[in-house]
Amino acid sequence: MTNEKACRVCRYVSVGAETCPACGSNDLTEQWSGFVIITSVENSELGKILGVKMTGKYAVRIK
Ligand SMILES: [Zn+2]
């Protein structure tokens, strides 16, 4: 396992970060599963549903 952590606020998945690069929250958890890759914020229906503001990897399920 890597030390990937998902943000509880916006679901953004980061590696080795103490704060979320997407929203700045420090509420990160290693207890997550499943992810989606958002490659375009403007043209992604999934991105709109998740409310993402930047491209990247997002956790589907956060415990
Ligand atoms: Zn975040």
N, CA, C, O and the ligand as a Tripos MOL2 file, in Angstrom:
@<TRIPOS>MOLECULE
protein
  253   251    64     0     0
PROTEIN
NO_CHARGES

@<TRIPOS>ATOM
      1 N           0.8360   -1.2110    0.0000 N.3       1 MET1
      2 CA          0.0000    0.0000    0.0000 C.3       1 MET1
      3 C           0.8650    1.2530    0.0000 C.2       1 MET1
      4 O           1.9270    1.2960    0.6210 O.2       1 MET1
      5 N           0.4000    2.2450   -0.6910 N.am      2 THR2
      6 CA          1.0720    3.5380   -0.6440 C.3       2 THR2
      7 C           0.4660    4.3430    0.5030 C.2       2 THR2
      8 O          -0.4630    3.8850    1.1670 O.2       2 THR2
      9 N           0.9810    5.5110    0.7240 N.am      3 ASN3
     10 CA          0.3970    6.3490    1.7690 C.3       3 ASN3
     11 C          -0.5410    7.3780    1.1600 C.2       3 ASN3
     12 O          -0.5300    8.5560    1.5190 O.2       3 ASN3
     13 N          -1.3370    6.9040    0.2470 N.am      4 GLU4
     14 CA         -2.3330    7.7860   -0.3490 C.3       4 GLU4
     15 C          -3.4220    8.0940    0.6490 C.2       4 GLU4
     16 O          -3.9120    7.2030    1.3430 O.2       4 GLU4
     17 N          -3.8000    9.3520    0.7200 N.am      5 LYS5
     18 CA         -4.8450    9.7730    1.6350 C.3       5 LYS5
     19 C          -5.9260   10.5180    0.8710 C.2       5 LYS5
     20 O          -5.6510   11.2570   -0.0750 O.2       5 LYS5
     21 N          -7.1700   10.3050    1.3080 N.am      6 ALA6
     22 CA         -8.2880   10.9950    0.6860 C.3       6 ALA6
     23 C          -8.7820   12.1070    1.6040 C.2       6 ALA6
     24 O          -8.8390   11.9560    2.8250 O.2       6 ALA6
     25 N          -9.1300   13.2080    0.9900 N.am      7 CYS7
     26 CA         -9.6600   14.3460    1.7430 C.3       7 CYS7
     27 C         -11.1320   14.0930    2.0810 C.2       7 CYS7
     28 O         -11.9190   13.7500    1.1980 O.2       7 CYS7
     29 N         -11.5050   14.2580    3.3440 N.am      8 ARG8
     30 CA        -12.8970   14.0450    3.7370 C.3       8 ARG8
     31 C         -13.8010   15.1680    3.2540 C.2       8 ARG8
     32 O         -15.0200   15.0070    3.1920 O.2       8 ARG8
     33 N         -13.2130   16.2880    2.9170 N.am      9 VAL9
     34 CA        -14.0120   17.4340    2.4840 C.3       9 VAL9
     35 C         -14.3440   17.3430    0.9920 C.2       9 VAL9
     36 O         -15.5050   17.4680    0.6030 O.2       9 VAL9
     37 N         -13.3210   17.1250    0.1580 N.am     10 CYS10
     38 CA        -13.5580   17.1480   -1.2880 C.3      10 CYS10
     39 C         -13.2150   15.8340   -1.9780 C.2      10 CYS10
     40 O         -13.3850   15.7180   -3.1910 O.2      10 CYS10
     41 N         -12.7330   14.8360   -1.2280 N.am     11 ARG11
     42 CA        -12.4170   13.4930   -1.7460 C.3      11 ARG11
     43 C         -11.1370   13.4160   -2.5600 C.2      11 ARG11
     44 O         -10.7980   12.3440   -3.0610 O.2      11 ARG11
     45 N         -10.4300   14.5000   -2.7030 N.am     12 TYR12
     46 CA         -9.1960   14.4690   -3.4880 C.3      12 TYR12
     47 C          -8.1780   13.5290   -2.8390 C.2      12 TYR12
     48 O          -7.9720   13.5650   -1.6260 O.2      12 TYR12
     49 N          -7.5420   12.6860   -3.6640 N.am     13 VAL13
     50 CA         -6.5470   11.7420   -3.1590 C.3      13 VAL13
     51 C          -5.1500   12.2870   -3.4120 C.2      13 VAL13
     52 O          -4.8000   12.6140   -4.5460 O.2      13 VAL13
     53 N          -4.3600   12.3830   -2.3600 N.am     14 SER14
     54 CA         -3.0000   12.8830   -2.4710 C.3      14 SER14
     55 C          -2.0440   11.8810   -1.8460 C.2      14 SER14
     56 O          -2.4510   11.0210   -1.0650 O.2      14 SER14
     57 N          -0.7750   12.0000   -2.1960 N.am     15 VAL15
     58 CA          0.2370   11.0770   -1.6880 C.3      15 VAL15
     59 C           1.2210   11.8300   -0.8100 C.2      15 VAL15
     60 O           1.8740   12.7720   -1.2590 O.2      15 VAL15
     61 N           1.3210   11.4120    0.4350 N.am     16 GLY16
     62 CA          2.3120   11.9790    1.3330 C.3      16 GLY16
     63 C           2.0530   13.4160    1.7420 C.2      16 GLY16
     64 O           2.9550   14.0840    2.2460 O.2      16 GLY16
     65 N           0.8490   13.9010    1.5360 N.am     17 ALA17
     66 CA          0.5420   15.2840    1.8880 C.3      17 ALA17
     67 C          -0.1120   15.3680    3.2640 C.2      17 ALA17
     68 O          -0.8300   14.4560    3.6740 O.2      17 ALA17
     69 N           0.1370   16.4440    3.9570 N.am     18 GLU18
     70 CA         -0.4930   16.6600    5.2540 C.3      18 GLU18
     71 C          -1.7700   17.4800    5.1140 C.2      18 GLU18
     72 O          -2.6830   17.3840    5.9330 O.2      18 GLU18
     73 N          -1.8110   18.2770    4.0730 N.am     19 THR19
     74 CA         -3.0260   19.0340    3.7870 C.3      19 THR19
     75 C          -3.4480   18.7610    2.3490 C.2      19 THR19
     76 O          -2.6200   18.4540    1.4920 O.2      19 THR19
     77 N          -4.7350   18.8770    2.1020 N.am     20 CYS20
     78 CA         -5.2840   18.5940    0.7850 C.3      20 CYS20
     79 C          -4.8370   19.6570   -0.2170 C.2      20 CYS20
     80 O          -5.0650   20.8470   -0.0030 O.2      20 CYS20
     81 N          -4.1980   19.2290   -1.3170 N.am     21 PRO21
     82 CA         -3.7620   20.2010   -2.3220 C.3      21 PRO21
     83 C          -4.9320   20.8630   -3.0420 C.2      21 PRO21
     84 O          -4.7770   21.9290   -3.6390 O.2      21 PRO21
     85 N          -6.0970   20.2320   -2.9830 N.am     22 ALA22
     86 CA         -7.2490   20.7570   -3.7230 C.3      22 ALA22
     87 C          -8.0130   21.8130   -2.9300 C.2      22 ALA22
     88 O          -8.3790   22.8520   -3.4790 O.2      22 ALA22
     89 N          -8.2610   21.5540   -1.6250 N.am     23 CYS23
     90 CA         -9.0850   22.4880   -0.8610 C.3      23 CYS23
     91 C          -8.3950   23.0150    0.3900 C.2      23 CYS23
     92 O          -8.9290   23.8980    1.0610 O.2      23 CYS23
     93 N          -7.2160   22.4890    0.7130 N.am     24 GLY24
     94 CA         -6.4750   23.0140    1.8490 C.3      24 GLY24
     95 C          -6.8500   22.4240    3.1950 C.2      24 GLY24
     96 O          -6.2730   22.7940    4.2180 O.2      24 GLY24
     97 N          -7.8140   21.5070    3.2060 N.am     25 SER25
     98 CA         -8.2260   20.8800    4.4580 C.3      25 SER25
     99 C          -7.1350   19.9430    4.9780 C.2      25 SER25
    100 O          -6.3990   19.3510    4.1880 O.2      25 SER25
    101 N          -7.0270   19.8070    6.2910 N.am     26 ASN26
    102 CA         -6.0950   18.8240    6.8290 C.3      26 ASN26
    103 C          -6.8410   17.5970    7.3590 C.2      26 ASN26
    104 O          -6.2850   16.7960    8.1090 O.2      26 ASN26
    105 N          -8.0960   17.4650    6.9600 N.am     27 ASP27
    106 CA         -8.9060   16.3220    7.3720 C.3      27 ASP27
    107 C          -8.7460   15.2050    6.3390 C.2      27 ASP27
    108 O          -9.6380   14.9640    5.5260 O.2      27 ASP27
    109 N          -7.5950   14.5280    6.3850 N.am     28 LEU28
    110 CA         -7.2940   13.4700    5.4330 C.3      28 LEU28
    111 C          -7.3930   12.1140    6.1130 C.2      28 LEU28
    112 O          -7.1450   11.9870    7.3120 O.2      28 LEU28
    113 N          -7.7610   11.0980    5.3330 N.am     29 THR29
    114 CA         -7.8840    9.7650    5.9060 C.3      29 THR29
    115 C          -7.3170    8.7200    4.9610 C.2      29 THR29
    116 O          -7.4020    8.8580    3.7410 O.2      29 THR29
    117 N          -6.7330    7.6640    5.5420 N.am     30 GLU30
    118 CA         -6.2640    6.5430    4.7290 C.3      30 GLU30
    119 C          -7.3720    5.5140    4.5580 C.2      30 GLU30
    120 O          -7.2160    4.5370    3.8260 O.2      30 GLU30
    121 N          -8.4940    5.7400    5.2370 N.am     31 GLN31
    122 CA         -9.6000    4.7900    5.1870 C.3      31 GLN31
    123 C         -10.5630    5.1260    4.0540 C.2      31 GLN31
    124 O         -11.6540    5.6510    4.2790 O.2      31 GLN31
    125 N         -10.1380    4.8140    2.8380 N.am     32 TRP32
    126 CA        -11.0020    5.0730    1.6990 C.3      32 TRP32
    127 C         -10.8590    3.9220    0.7170 C.2      32 TRP32
    128 O          -9.9030    3.1500    0.7920 O.2      32 TRP32
    129 N         -11.8130    3.8070   -0.2090 N.am     33 SER33
    130 CA        -11.7350    2.7500   -1.2080 C.3      33 SER33
    131 C         -12.3810    3.2010   -2.5050 C.2      33 SER33
    132 O         -13.3400    3.9720   -2.5060 O.2      33 SER33
    133 N         -11.8500    2.7180   -3.5840 N.am     34 GLY34
    134 CA        -12.3540    3.0660   -4.9000 C.3      34 GLY34
    135 C         -11.9540    4.4760   -5.2720 C.2      34 GLY34
    136 O         -11.8950    5.3570   -4.4150 O.2      34 GLY34
    137 N         -11.6800    4.6920   -6.5400 N.am     35 PHE35
    138 CA        -11.3360    6.0500   -6.9450 C.3      35 PHE35
    139 C         -11.7140    6.2950   -8.3890 C.2      35 PHE35
    140 O         -11.8710    5.3540   -9.1670 O.2      35 PHE35
    141 N         -11.8570    7.5390   -8.7410 N.am     36 VAL36
    142 CA        -12.0680    7.9270  -10.1280 C.3      36 VAL36
    143 C         -11.0030    8.9500  -10.4820 C.2      36 VAL36
    144 O         -10.5580    9.7290   -9.6390 O.2      36 VAL36
    145 N         -10.6070    8.9330  -11.7420 N.am     37 ILE37
    146 CA         -9.6440    9.9160  -12.2190 C.3      37 ILE37
    147 C         -10.4020   10.9850  -13.0050 C.2      37 ILE37
    148 O         -11.0610   10.6820  -13.9990 O.2      37 ILE37
    149 N         -10.3080   12.1970  -12.5660 N.am     38 ILE38
    150 CA        -10.9270   13.3140  -13.2670 C.3      38 ILE38
    151 C          -9.8530   14.0050  -14.0980 C.2      38 ILE38
    152 O          -8.8970   14.5640  -13.5600 O.2      38 ILE38
    153 N         -10.0220   13.9590  -15.4100 N.am     39 THR39
    154 CA         -9.0020   14.5440  -16.2850 C.3      39 THR39
    155 C          -9.4120   15.9060  -16.8050 C.2      39 THR39
    156 O          -8.5740   16.6760  -17.2750 O.2      39 THR39
    157 N         -10.7070   16.2070  -16.7210 N.am     40 SER40
    158 CA        -11.1770   17.5120  -17.1600 C.3      40 SER40
    159 C         -12.3200   17.9610  -16.2650 C.2      40 SER40
    160 O         -13.3150   17.2510  -16.1190 O.2      40 SER40
    161 N         -12.1840   19.1110  -15.6800 N.am     41 VAL41
    162 CA        -13.2270   19.6000  -14.7810 C.3      41 VAL41
    163 C         -14.4400   20.0770  -15.5720 C.2      41 VAL41
    164 O         -15.5820   19.8030  -15.2020 O.2      41 VAL41
    165 N         -14.1790   20.7930  -16.6650 N.am     42 GLU42
    166 CA        -15.2710   21.3880  -17.4320 C.3      42 GLU42
    167 C         -16.1050   20.3490  -18.1750 C.2      42 GLU42
    168 O         -17.3270   20.4750  -18.2630 O.2      42 GLU42
    169 N         -15.4460   19.3270  -18.7090 N.am     43 ASN43
    170 CA        -16.1410   18.4030  -19.5920 C.3      43 ASN43
    171 C         -16.4860   17.0720  -18.9400 C.2      43 ASN43
    172 O         -16.8700   16.1270  -19.6290 O.2      43 ASN43
    173 N         -16.3540   16.9870  -17.6330 N.am     44 SER44
    174 CA        -16.6190   15.7260  -16.9680 C.3      44 SER44
    175 C         -17.9400   15.7670  -16.2100 C.2      44 SER44
    176 O         -18.1100   16.5430  -15.2700 O.2      44 SER44
    177 N         -18.8830   14.9080  -16.6400 N.am     45 GLU45
    178 CA        -20.1510   14.8120  -15.9060 C.3      45 GLU45
    179 C         -19.9030   14.3100  -14.4930 C.2      45 GLU45
    180 O         -20.5070   14.7800  -13.5290 O.2      45 GLU45
    181 N         -18.9980   13.3450  -14.3950 N.am     46 LEU46
    182 CA        -18.6680   12.7900  -13.0880 C.3      46 LEU46
    183 C         -18.0610   13.8700  -12.1940 C.2      46 LEU46
    184 O         -18.3410   13.9420  -10.9970 O.2      46 LEU46
    185 N         -17.2290   14.6980  -12.8030 N.am     47 GLY47
    186 CA        -16.6240   15.7830  -12.0530 C.3      47 GLY47
    187 C         -17.6570   16.7490  -11.5060 C.2      47 GLY47
    188 O         -17.5150   17.2640  -10.3970 O.2      47 GLY47
    189 N         -18.6960   16.9920  -12.2890 N.am     48 LYS48
    190 CA        -19.7550   17.8860  -11.8260 C.3      48 LYS48
    191 C         -20.5220   17.2730  -10.6700 C.2      48 LYS48
    192 O         -20.8750   17.9480   -9.7030 O.2      48 LYS48
    193 N         -20.7770   15.9520  -10.7970 N.am     49 ILE49
    194 CA        -21.5100   15.2540   -9.7370 C.3      49 ILE49
    195 C         -20.7220   15.3010   -8.4270 C.2      49 ILE49
    196 O         -21.2810   15.5250   -7.3530 O.2      49 ILE49
    197 N         -19.4210   15.0850   -8.5420 N.am     50 LEU50
    198 CA        -18.5790   15.0790   -7.3480 C.3      50 LEU50
    199 C         -18.2420   16.4850   -6.8780 C.2      50 LEU50
    200 O         -17.7950   16.6850   -5.7480 O.2      50 LEU50
    201 N         -18.4610   17.4560   -7.7580 N.am     51 GLY51
    202 CA        -18.1760   18.8340   -7.3930 C.3      51 GLY51
    203 C         -16.6930   19.1400   -7.3170 C.2      51 GLY51
    204 O         -16.2640   19.9490   -6.4940 O.2      51 GLY51
    205 N         -15.9060   18.4980   -8.1710 N.am     52 VAL52
    206 CA        -14.4610   18.6990   -8.1170 C.3      52 VAL52
    207 C         -14.0640   20.0260   -8.7500 C.2      52 VAL52
    208 O         -14.7290   20.5130   -9.6630 O.2      52 VAL52
    209 N         -12.9900   20.5950   -8.2620 N.am     53 LYS53
    210 CA        -12.5170   21.8830   -8.7490 C.3      53 LYS53
    211 C         -11.1890   21.7820   -9.4670 C.2      53 LYS53
    212 O         -10.7630   22.7370  -10.1180 O.2      53 LYS53
    213 N         -10.5300   20.6450   -9.3620 N.am     54 MET54
    214 CA         -9.2790   20.4610  -10.0920 C.3      54 MET54
    215 C          -9.1540   19.0100  -10.5170 C.2      54 MET54
    216 O          -9.7540   18.1260   -9.9060 O.2      54 MET54
    217 N          -8.3780   18.7620  -11.5600 N.am     55 THR55
    218 CA         -8.2250   17.4030  -12.0480 C.3      55 THR55
    219 C          -7.3970   16.5860  -11.0750 C.2      55 THR55
    220 O          -6.6200   17.1280  -10.2900 O.2      55 THR55
    221 N          -7.5740   15.2820  -11.1360 N.am     56 GLY56
    222 CA         -6.8190   14.4160  -10.2560 C.3      56 GLY56
    223 C          -7.5980   13.1740   -9.9040 C.2      56 GLY56
    224 O          -8.5490   12.7880  -10.5850 O.2      56 GLY56
    225 N          -7.1680   12.5580   -8.8180 N.am     57 LYS57
    226 CA         -7.7440   11.2940   -8.3840 C.3      57 LYS57
    227 C          -8.6550   11.5480   -7.1850 C.2      57 LYS57
    228 O          -8.2700   12.2260   -6.2320 O.2      57 LYS57
    229 N          -9.8660   10.9970   -7.2420 N.am     58 TYR58
    230 CA        -10.8230   11.2310   -6.1670 C.3      58 TYR58
    231 C         -11.3550    9.9280   -5.6110 C.2      58 TYR58
    232 O         -11.6580    9.0050   -6.3680 O.2      58 TYR58
    233 N         -11.4700    9.8450   -4.3180 N.am     59 ALA59
    234 CA        -11.9810    8.6430   -3.6600 C.3      59 ALA59
    235 C         -13.4910    8.5410   -3.8340 C.2      59 ALA59
    236 O         -14.2060    9.5390   -3.7480 O.2      59 ALA59
    237 N         -13.9660    7.3300   -4.0790 N.am     60 VAL60
    238 CA        -15.3990    7.1150   -4.2170 C.3      60 VAL60
    239 C         -16.0440    6.9140   -2.8410 C.2      60 VAL60
    240 O         -17.1140    7.4520   -2.5550 O.2      60 VAL60
    241 N         -15.3740    6.1360   -2.0090 N.am     61 ARG61
    242 CA        -15.9400    5.8030   -0.7070 C.3      61 ARG61
    243 C         -14.9570    6.1900    0.3960 C.2      61 ARG61
    244 O         -13.7930    5.7900    0.3640 O.2      61 ARG61
    245 N         -15.4180    6.9510    1.3460 N.am     62 ILE62
    246 CA        -14.5770    7.3460    2.4690 C.3      62 ILE62
    247 C         -15.2340    6.8750    3.7550 C.2      62 ILE62
    248 O         -16.4080    7.1490    4.0030 O.2      62 ILE62
    249 N         -14.4710    6.1690    4.5620 N.am     63 LYS63
    250 CA        -15.0270    5.6230    5.8050 C.3      63 LYS63
    251 C         -15.0130    6.6580    6.9190 C.2      63 LYS63
    252 O         -15.4450    6.3690    8.0350 O.2      63 LYS63
    253 ZN         -9.8370   18.4960   -0.0760 Zn       64 ZN64
@<TRIPOS>BOND
     1     1     2 1
     2     2     3 1
     3     3     4 2
     4     3     5 am
     5     5     6 1
     6     6     7 1
     7     7     8 2
     8     7     9 am
     9     9    10 1
    10    10    11 1
    11    11    12 2
    12    11    13 am
    13    13    14 1
    14    14    15 1
    15    15    16 2
    16    15    17 am
    17    17    18 1
    18    18    19 1
    19    19    20 2
    20    19    21 am
    21    21    22 1
    22    22    23 1
    23    23    24 2
    24    23    25 am
    25    25    26 1
    26    26    27 1
    27    27    28 2
    28    27    29 am
    29    29    30 1
    30    30    31 1
    31    31    32 2
    32    31    33 am
    33    33    34 1
    34    34    35 1
    35    35    36 2
    36    35    37 am
    37    37    38 1
    38    38    39 1
    39    39    40 2
    40    39    41 am
    41    41    42 1
    42    42    43 1
    43    43    44 2
    44    43    45 am
    45    45    46 1
    46    46    47 1
    47    47    48 2
    48    47    49 am
    49    49    50 1
    50    50    51 1
    51    51    52 2
    52    51    53 am
    53    53    54 1
    54    54    55 1
    55    55    56 2
    56    55    57 am
    57    57    58 1
    58    58    59 1
    59    59    60 2
    60    59    61 am
    61    61    62 1
    62    62    63 1
    63    63    64 2
    64    63    65 am
    65    65    66 1
    66    66    67 1
    67    67    68 2
    68    67    69 am
    69    69    70 1
    70    70    71 1
    71    71    72 2
    72    71    73 am
    73    73    74 1
    74    74    75 1
    75    75    76 2
    76    75    77 am
    77    77    78 1
    78    78    79 1
    79    79    80 2
    80    79    81 am
    81    81    82 1
    82    82    83 1
    83    83    84 2
    84    83    85 am
    85    85    86 1
    86    86    87 1
    87    87    88 2
    88    87    89 am
    89    89    90 1
    90    90    91 1
    91    91    92 2
    92    91    93 am
    93    93    94 1
    94    94    95 1
    95    95    96 2
    96    95    97 am
    97    97    98 1
    98    98    99 1
    99    99   100 2
   100    99   101 am
   101   101   102 1
   102   102   103 1
   103   103   104 2
   104   103   105 am
   105   105   106 1
   106   106   107 1
   107   107   108 2
   108   107   109 am
   109   109   110 1
   110   110   111 1
   111   111   112 2
   112   111   113 am
   113   113   114 1
   114   114   115 1
   115   115   116 2
   116   115   117 am
   117   117   118 1
   118   118   119 1
   119   119   120 2
   120   119   121 am
   121   121   122 1
   122   122   123 1
   123   123   124 2
   124   123   125 am
   125   125   126 1
   126   126   127 1
   127   127   128 2
   128   127   129 am
   129   129   130 1
   130   130   131 1
   131   131   132 2
   132   131   133 am
   133   133   134 1
   134   134   135 1
   135   135   136 2
   136   135   137 am
   137   137   138 1
   138   138   139 1
   139   139   140 2
   140   139   141 am
   141   141   142 1
   142   142   143 1
   143   143   144 2
   144   143   145 am
   145   145   146 1
   146   146   147 1
   147   147   148 2
   148   147   149 am
   149   149   150 1
   150   150   151 1
   151   151   152 2
   152   151   153 am
   153   153   154 1
   154   154   155 1
   155   155   156 2
   156   155   157 am
   157   157   158 1
   158   158   159 1
   159   159   160 2
   160   159   161 am
   161   161   162 1
   162   162   163 1
   163   163   164 2
   164   163   165 am
   165   165   166 1
   166   166   167 1
   167   167   168 2
   168   167   169 am
   169   169   170 1
   170   170   171 1
   171   171   172 2
   172   171   173 am
   173   173   174 1
   174   174   175 1
   175   175   176 2
   176   175   177 am
   177   177   178 1
   178   178   179 1
   179   179   180 2
   180   179   181 am
   181   181   182 1
   182   182   183 1
   183   183   184 2
   184   183   185 am
   185   185   186 1
   186   186   187 1
   187   187   188 2
   188   187   189 am
   189   189   190 1
   190   190   191 1
   191   191   192 2
   192   191   193 am
   193   193   194 1
   194   194   195 1
   195   195   196 2
   196   195   197 am
   197   197   198 1
   198   198   199 1
   199   199   200 2
   200   199   201 am
   201   201   202 1
   202   202   203 1
   203   203   204 2
   204   203   205 am
   205   205   206 1
   206   206   207 1
   207   207   208 2
   208   207   209 am
   209   209   210 1
   210   210   211 1
   211   211   212 2
   212   211   213 am
   213   213   214 1
   214   214   215 1
   215   215   216 2
   216   215   217 am
   217   217   218 1
   218   218   219 1
   219   219   220 2
   220   219   221 am
   221   221   222 1
   222   222   223 1
   223   223   224 2
   224   223   225 am
   225   225   226 1
   226   226   227 1
   227   227   228 2
   228   227   229 am
   229   229   230 1
   230   230   231 1
   231   231   232 2
   232   231   233 am
   233   233   234 1
   234   234   235 1
   235   235   236 2
   236   235   237 am
   237   237   238 1
   238   238   239 1
   239   239   240 2
   240   239   241 am
   241   241   242 1
   242   242   243 1
   243   243   244 2
   244   243   245 am
   245   245   246 1
   246   246   247 1
   247   247   248 2
   248   247   249 am
   249   249   250 1
   250   250   251 1
   251   251   252 2
@<TRIPOS>SUBSTRUCTURE
     1 MET1         2 RESIDUE 1 A MET
     2 THR2         6 RESIDUE 1 A THR
     3 ASN3        10 RESIDUE 1 A ASN
     4 GLU4        14 RESIDUE 1 A GLU
     5 LYS5        18 RESIDUE 1 A LYS
     6 ALA6        22 RESIDUE 1 A ALA
     7 CYS7        26 RESIDUE 1 A CYS
     8 ARG8        30 RESIDUE 1 A ARG
     9 VAL9        34 RESIDUE 1 A VAL
    10 CYS10       38 RESIDUE 1 A CYS
    11 ARG11       42 RESIDUE 1 A ARG
    12 TYR12       46 RESIDUE 1 A TYR
    13 VAL13       50 RESIDUE 1 A VAL
    14 SER14       54 RESIDUE 1 A SER
    15 VAL15       58 RESIDUE 1 A VAL
    16 GLY16       62 RESIDUE 1 A GLY
    17 ALA17       66 RESIDUE 1 A ALA
    18 GLU18       70 RESIDUE 1 A GLU
    19 THR19       74 RESIDUE 1 A THR
    20 CYS20       78 RESIDUE 1 A CYS
    21 PRO21       82 RESIDUE 1 A PRO
    22 ALA22       86 RESIDUE 1 A ALA
    23 CYS23       90 RESIDUE 1 A CYS
    24 GLY24       94 RESIDUE 1 A GLY
    25 SER25       98 RESIDUE 1 A SER
    26 ASN26      102 RESIDUE 1 A ASN
    27 ASP27      106 RESIDUE 1 A ASP
    28 LEU28      110 RESIDUE 1 A LEU
    29 THR29      114 RESIDUE 1 A THR
    30 GLU30      118 RESIDUE 1 A GLU
    31 GLN31      122 RESIDUE 1 A GLN
    32 TRP32      126 RESIDUE 1 A TRP
    33 SER33      130 RESIDUE 1 A SER
    34 GLY34      134 RESIDUE 1 A GLY
    35 PHE35      138 RESIDUE 1 A PHE
    36 VAL36      142 RESIDUE 1 A VAL
    37 ILE37      146 RESIDUE 1 A ILE
    38 ILE38      150 RESIDUE 1 A ILE
    39 THR39      154 RESIDUE 1 A THR
    40 SER40      158 RESIDUE 1 A SER
    41 VAL41      162 RESIDUE 1 A VAL
    42 GLU42      166 RESIDUE 1 A GLU
    43 ASN43      170 RESIDUE 1 A ASN
    44 SER44      174 RESIDUE 1 A SER
    45 GLU45      178 RESIDUE 1 A GLU
    46 LEU46      182 RESIDUE 1 A LEU
    47 GLY47      186 RESIDUE 1 A GLY
    48 LYS48      190 RESIDUE 1 A LYS
    49 ILE49      194 RESIDUE 1 A ILE
    50 LEU50      198 RESIDUE 1 A LEU
    51 GLY51      202 RESIDUE 1 A GLY
    52 VAL52      206 RESIDUE 1 A VAL
    53 LYS53      210 RESIDUE 1 A LYS
    54 MET54      214 RESIDUE 1 A MET
    55 THR55      218 RESIDUE 1 A THR
    56 GLY56      222 RESIDUE 1 A GLY
    57 LYS57      226 RESIDUE 1 A LYS
    58 TYR58      230 RESIDUE 1 A TYR
    59 ALA59      234 RESIDUE 1 A ALA
    60 VAL60      238 RESIDUE 1 A VAL
    61 ARG61      242 RESIDUE 1 A ARG
    62 ILE62      246 RESIDUE 1 A ILE
    63 LYS63      250 RESIDUE 1 A LYS
    64 ZN64       253 GROUP 0 **** ****
